[in-house]
Amino acid sequence: LNASTARIYKFGFADDRTFDVVGTDGGLLTAPVGLDRIQLSPGERAEIVVAMAPGETAELRNYSPDFGGRVAGNSRFGTGDYRVLELRAAPTLRESPAAPATLATFSRTSESSAEETRTFTINAQIINRRPVDMGRIDEVVPLDATEVWVLRNRDPQPHNFHVHPVQFQVLDIDGAPPPPHLAGWKDTVYLAPGSQVRIIASFTDYADPMWPYMYHCHLLWHEDSG
């Protein structure tokens, strides 16, 4: 879990060993994804499986993140290369099988099933030209609707986008299919400066007109700025 207020982490091991990403924000992926680096913006989660030999150590480090473009004031969002933690294997370990080839079974939500497309443009600390107002409702989504949301970052700083109370799938990032480790269920997605991410979600539960839900940038520094 990246629980930082603004920092973006790019995790990897000092010896560049690969690890299996088996789950993200909303649960298991359909199959393990082998990586040697994984980047998380605030609020994003990843579950990984690391193979170790008896008695060895493995140093997890943070590497300078790939912001996806030139970033204004990038020191706020994380730079540098430093140690995060050290894994220490016991002298004797039980045998452990490799991660299963199939982890979960679910299908990709078809874009043709969407009844509505909405666009959300972030610029500075506002969305769709409106600062936050806890007494205002901007969007009403009918129960059981499936919608495509177009998320645009028009700010020279990194943002991300978090949606209550659903899990979504990433359709594309700047027109390209998401990488395999972002093809599962998500509720938070990174938005590079100048980028566009399209997501699809089915709002099948937790409907309550008296208690609305939020969508927002998950960088607490931006939330504190309004």
Backbone hydrogen bonds, N-H to C=O, Kabsch-Sander energy under -0.5 kcal/mol:
donor,donor_aa,acceptor,acceptor_aa,energy
2,N,44,E,-2.1
3,A,1,L,-1.0
8,I,77,F,-3.2
9,Y,40,L,-2.2
10,K,63,Y,-0.5
11,F,38,I,-2.8
12,G,61,R,-1.9
14,A,59,E,-2.5
16,D,13,F,-2.1
19,F,35,L,-2.7
20,D,49,V,-2.5
21,V,19,F,-0.6
21,V,33,V,-2.9
22,V,20,D,-0.7
22,V,47,E,-2.7
23,G,47,E,-1.4
24,T,27,G,-2.3
25,D,45,R,-0.5
26,G,185,W,-2.6
27,G,24,T,-2.2
29,L,22,V,-2.7
33,V,21,V,-1.8
35,L,19,F,-2.5
38,I,11,F,-2.1
40,L,9,Y,-2.5
43,G,2,N,-3.3
44,E,41,S,-2.4
47,E,23,G,-2.7
49,V,20,D,-2.5
55,G,90,A,-1.9
56,E,53,A,-1.8
58,A,87,L,-2.2
60,L,58,A,-0.7
60,L,85,L,-2.6
61,R,12,G,-3.6
62,N,82,Y,-2.9
63,Y,10,K,-2.8
67,F,65,P,-0.9
72,A,156,P,-1.8
74,N,71,V,-0.7
76,R,73,G,-1.8
77,F,74,N,-1.2
78,G,74,N,-0.5
78,G,75,S,-0.5
82,Y,62,N,-1.7
84,V,60,L,-3.0
85,L,60,L,-1.6
87,L,58,A,-3.3
89,A,56,E,-2.8
89,A,87,L,-0.5
103,L,30,T,-2.5
106,F,104,A,-0.6
113,S,110,S,-1.7
114,A,111,E,-1.5
115,E,146,T,-2.8
116,E,146,T,-0.9
118,R,148,V,-2.4
120,F,150,V,-3.3
122,I,120,F,-0.5
122,I,152,R,-3.3
123,N,126,I,-2.1
126,I,123,N,-1.4
127,I,130,R,-1.9
128,N,121,T,-3.0
130,R,127,I,-1.5
132,V,226,G,-1.6
136,R,133,D,-2.3
138,D,136,R,-0.6
144,D,203,F,-3.4
145,A,142,P,-1.7
145,A,203,F,-0.6
147,E,201,A,-2.7
148,V,116,E,-2.5
149,W,147,E,-0.5
149,W,199,I,-2.5
150,V,118,R,-3.2
151,L,149,W,-0.6
151,L,197,V,-3.1
152,R,120,F,-2.9
152,R,150,V,-0.6
153,N,195,S,-2.4
154,R,122,I,-3.0
154,R,152,R,-0.7
159,H,191,L,-2.2
161,F,189,V,-2.2
162,H,216,H,-2.8
163,V,187,D,-1.7
164,H,214,M,-2.4
168,F,186,K,-3.9
169,Q,200,I,-2.4
170,V,182,L,-0.6
171,L,169,Q,-0.6
171,L,198,R,-3.0
172,D,198,R,-1.3
173,I,176,A,-3.0
174,D,172,D,-0.5
174,D,196,Q,-3.4
176,A,173,I,-1.9
182,L,179,P,-2.3
183,A,180,P,-1.5
186,K,168,F,-2.9
189,V,161,F,-1.9
191,L,159,H,-2.9
192,A,190,Y,-0.5
194,G,153,N,-1.1
194,G,155,D,-0.5
195,S,192,A,-2.3
197,V,151,L,-2.6
198,R,172,D,-2.4
199,I,149,W,-2.5
200,I,169,Q,-2.4
201,A,147,E,-2.2
202,S,167,Q,-0.5
203,F,145,A,-3.1
203,F,201,A,-0.5
204,T,202,S,-1.4
211,W,208,D,-0.9
216,H,162,H,-2.2
220,L,218,H,-0.8
221,W,5,T,-1.8
222,H,219,L,-0.9
223,E,219,L,-2.2
224,D,220,L,-2.9
225,S,221,W,-0.8
226,G,223,E,-1.7
